[in-house]
């Protein structure tokens, strides 16, 4: 089974906590009685309504359809009512679990991740609520035999009930994880849910225009269901009559309720996942976790108390060398601060470019935005590359100098595992740094795309850049072509070739580190070799992209720098292709993607080739340099 699929299954269907809750709850008679009573109430209600509406006899097809529609409306309201009443009952166990701290202490000692703990509790308890919904689906399907009840309306009513249950369940789990409440909060939670529904419904009814939807419709499941089932007496606003948030709540209240419930549920689960191993909100708010008064900011970075002889244990990857290489770079608070400082400052700077250009739209031209983004991205790429070269060039030489390599050679770790782990660990450490220039280029491209779709976002339009080109087939010179100021997919192209290129820098540095006597000589040699290779390949990519038709866009993606340049100045990077093709922009964009995939694979192949050579010569090189530290 693929690792990703197994990981996803452990978050849901085969999650040990979810399986335990479902198996335990399925054996309880109380749950069985609740499910039976739920279906019995719905069956009796629907049967009574149908008999009442059709008991007069001599009904036409139209009358039968109207009777089915009316019965369905009442049963749909009843179903949402029962779900809102039963959801807190099923989720109450999650809140009550907090009353026994030993339960959490035992749970947190297991190898389950924070996401598995939180989602297991959610899915395990939410299973029974969703089972109630699906069990009544055949009952609702019977109403279609009479007509008047569209299938889309049935499924929409189920979606409203499911979203309401999801939000209530996520809220219950968040309260449980927070460690701020106990068993007495179960009743308060139940009363709070019912009170919220009653208050929002009352606000909607007491306003001046109860015949149209309000802002309360998008947050109350009963009002959302009313907007769905009774659009005549509870009308929505006409599409296009509102703007911004008002358009969401007043024009599409049903969609707004479902999306809002889902988003809030996801946010609550994310907050619970972050705080579950930090002692909940209570632990975070107190500034320390349960174990030994460790400040929360050190706990987030996986550090123990200041001056402590031990630190919290960490999960080791399958390859311990890869884990050590990635984790050792974050061994101190200063290194973490430097790394995340670069990421945060880079992200803020990238967003700041867009904001600054937006504020000064009347005085700045698209060329200014392109220049700012290009200089930023190339500068950040240079920093990341130099960090990669320095890390790789000292990876083995440093361990030879401090004697760590001698200890590692006494373990069962093979040369392939050692060298492959080194490269993998360094790449894993550098990917967040590389995400800064990639994200900057991606954000700028998306901004330009949004302006193209909706010019009102930018005061002066920024639809694109006009360039002169020669159309083929003798159409004559002097024609113009409009190209995006920055290609929306430029960030993706940069990532496709950037990650393999960084891996190439790491493996070259590792090779020189392995065969060099000291760290300084290894760093100088690595920078020189990679600088020459990157310079030659980059020059070939730059000139080939400009002067070769059709193949030029493919060649322009050979290196991260040329790929970034082509994503911004596409008309200059692939000049010959833009002047000789009937659809020059489409050809250029496809060529960039194709080139990124091809040369990304080539860089990866070079990495594996150099690594294989290093593995073959590892023993001989290590023996030759033994004792030279």
SETI-761130 format. One record per residue (C-alpha): x negated, y, z. Coordinates in steps of 0.05 Angstrom, whole numbers, plus 5000, padded with zeros to 4 digits. Layout:
N
XYZ;...
This chain:
629
500050005000;497250694982;494751095042;499151695026;505451255022;503750905087;502651585120;509451835096;512951205119;509851265188;512951955193;519951675180;522550975166;517050565200;515351075254;514650675319;518651185360;524251215309;524550455304;524850385380;530350905386;534550595330;533749885356;535150095428;541150525410;544149995364;544549515424;548349995469;555749895474;556850645486;554050805417;558350265385;564650555418;562951255395;562051025323;568450625324;572351195355;569551675304;571951265245;578551105279;580151835289;578552005216;582551415189;588751565231;588452305214;587752195140;593251665139;597952115178;596752715133;597652315069;604151985095;606652655119;605253015053;607752455007;613552185050;618852585013;618652134952;619452314878;612852694877;609552904812;602252814797;601153544813;604353454882;600052844896;593853224879;595953804924;597453314981;590552984974;587053664972;590653895035;589153245072;581953265051;581253975077;583853795146;579553175151;573353555128;574354055184;575453485233;569053145210;564853765220;568153865288;566453155310;559253215284;558253865322;561053545385;557352885378;550653145355;548953445424;551152785456;546252375414;540752885420;541552975495;536752405508;531152795476;532053375525;532952915585;526452565567;522653185590;525153085661;520352505669;513252775656;510452075658;514051925593;510152475558;503652275591;504151565566;506451785497;500752265488;495551725502;497851315442;494351385374;500651715346;499552395315;503453005337;507652985274;509352255285;511452385357;515952965339;518952685274;519852005306;524152305361;528052715310;529352175259;530751635311;536252045343;538752365279;539651685248;546051555287;549152225266;547552115193;550251405198;556851685222;557152135161;555651585111;560451105144;566251575128;564351675054;568851105028;574651415067;573652085032;572951734965;580051474972;582752184967;580352214895;585451684875;590752224883;586652754846;585653474868;579153334905;572853434863;567052974880;562453574883;566653874939;566253224979;558653194975;558153944991;562253845054;557653265074;551553715062;554354245108;555553735163;548653425153;545154095155;548854285219;546653625250;539453725228;539054415260;542154165325;537353575326;531254005312;533354485367;534053915417;527253635400;524054335406;527154415475;524553735495;517453875471;517354565503;517354245574;521254855597;527754495613;530153875649;536253435655;540554015676;539154345609;543153795573;549654105595;547154805579;544954575510;551754275497;555354905521;550655345482;552154995416;559655035426;559255765450;555255965389;560455665342;566155995379;562956685384;560856715310;567756475289;571156995333;566757555305;568657355234;576157335251;576357985290;573258425236;577458865191;577358425128;578357695149;580257485078;573057545052;566657225076;562057575126;554957505151;557557005202;559556535145;552256365130;550756155201;557155795222;558655105191;566255185198;566255855162;561655575108;566454995099;572255485095;568755875040;567855215003;574854935011;579155565010;575956064962;582756404949;584256615021;576956675042;573756974980;566357084965;563657724936;562757744861;555757544835;551458164826;555558604872;550558554929;542958604934;537758294979;539957915041;547158145031;547257764965;545157124999;550257165056;556157455019;555557164949;553056464964;554756325037;554855565031;547955534999;545356035050;547855615109;544654985082;538055315065;537855705130;539255085172;533954685136;528655235141;529955355215;529754605227;523054555192;520255145231;522554855297;519254195279;512854545259;512654925325;513954285363;508453925325;503454465342;505254505417;506753775433;499553605452;498254285483;503054165540;508954485504;510655215507;510055185582;502754975576;501155475522;504556035559;500655885622;494155965584;491855255599;493554535584;494953995633;488053685633;483254105672;485154835658;482454885587;484455565556;489355495499;484755835448;479255325462;484454765461;486654965391;479454905366;478654225400;473754475452;473654315526;472954795584;467055265581;460854925612;464254245616;460053625606;465353275565;470153495510;476753195487;476052565444;477352635369;479752135317;473951905274;474851795199;473851115166;466851355147;463751625212;458251985173;463452385134;467152555197;460852765233;458453195175;465053565173;465953615249;458853795267;459454455229;464954635279;461154425341;460855125371;465855685379;461256155340;461155705279;468655625281;469456375286;464856495227;468455995183;475456205200;473356935199;471356855126;477956515111;482257035146;478457645121;478457365050;485857225052;487457915080;482958245028;486257854971;493158074994;490558775006;488558834933;495658704911;498659164963;493659724946;495059654872;502559664885;502060294927;497660654877;501360394815;502061094786;494561224784;491660534773;491860134708;491859384698;484459404682;483159644753;486859044782;483158564737;476358844756;477958824831;480358104828;474457874785;469158194830;472557914892;473257204865;466257164836;463257444901;467056944943;464956374897;457756584905;458356584981;461555894982;456355614934;450655884976;453755585039;454354915003;447154934980;444555115049;448754575083;446754035034;439354225031;438654155106;443353555117;437953005116;431753425128;434653685193;436252985218;429252755199;426153325238;430153205302;429752445299;437152325287;435851975221;431651445256;437451285302;442451245244;438050755207;438650265265;446250235257;450049785207;451450395163;449050275091;445450795048;451750845004;456050995065;450951485093;450051885029;457251835006;459552045075;454952645074;457852895008;465052755028;464153105096;461053725066;466353785012;471853705064;468754265105;467954725044;474854635014;478155135061;472755635043;473855514969;481255614980;479856354991;477756534920;482756034891;488356344933;486357054915;486656894840;493056504849;496557064887;494457574836;496957134779;503657014813;504457754824;503357894750;508257334733;513657624778;512758304746;513657994678;520057654700;522758264738;519158914717;522659284774;517858974824;512359434798;513860174785;510060204719;511959514694;505159164688;508058714634;501158564605;495158834568;495459034495;489658774453;488158824379;487358184340;487457924269;493257464253;491456864209;494156724140;492157424115;497457794154;492758384160;488858734215;491159224267;496358774299;496958734374;498258184423;500558254494;497057804545;498157754620;493558184661;491857554699;494156854678;498956564730;495455884726;488456174733;487955954806;489755244789;484555214734;479355484782;481054954834;480654394783;473454564764;471354904829;471954304876;467953824831;462654374821;461954464897;461153714904;455653754851;452054294890;452553864953;449653234920;443853624888;442253934955;442753264989;437952954938;432653494952;433853445026;432552695023;425952754987;423353395019;418953415081;422154035111;428554435110;425555075081;422554735020;428954345009;433254985009;428555354961;428354774912;435854664915;437555394902;432555414844;435154774811;442554934819;441355654798;438055434733;443254904717;449155364734;446055934695;444755534632;451455184633;455055834649;451656194591;453555634544;460655654569;461056414562;458256454491;461655814468;468356064494;467556714457;464856474390;467855774377;474955724352;479655224385;474054904427;472355564459;477855544513;475754844532;468455064539;470455684579;472455234638;465654904647;463855284710;468055624764;465356324746;467056264672;473755944689;475456544734;473157034680;477456684628;483556694673;482957444680;479857694615;482757164569;482157604507;474557694517;473056994542;476056644481;475557204430;474856764368;480856334385;485156944399;483357224330;484256594288;490356224315;497656344299;499556244372;493056464405;495456544477;498655864480;492555524449;487955884498;491955694560;492554964540;485054954525;483355234593;487354694628;484354154584;477354414595;478154444670;480453714671;474853484625;469053854658;471853714727;471352974711;464253084683;461953424747;464852854787;461352344743;454752714754;455952694829;456951944828;450951854783;446252254827;448951894889;447751214857;440551414842;439551654913;442351004941;437550604897;431450994921;433851114992;429550595029;423250754990;424051505001;425551445075;419550985086;414951445047;416952055089;417351685155;413552055209;412452685169;417153125209;
